[in-house]
């Protein structure tokens, strides 16, 4: 599923125009990015938590140049799935047992 299909499904579910659904999705994602940029975590119940992890400056191997380099301190986005999502998605055995053969 790509963004346009998601926008269409949300519009159908809420009974709103596709343009309004698209604006809603863009605004939500923009706000999550801004909060992460400011250092805040964003938790969406039953889905998970968007957060950031900070990596200290460290020395590491750079394969392209076959040499070692100093990698600067950096902050990267991370996502931790919520319990409900994890249980629903990763429960493969129940899906296989109920699937028609």
Secondary structure, 3 states (H helix, E strand, C coil): CCHHHHHHHHHHHHCCCHHHHHHHHHHHHHHHHHHHHCCCCEEECCCEEEEEEEECCEEEEECCCCEEEEECCEEEEEEEECHHHHHHHCCHHHHHHHCCC
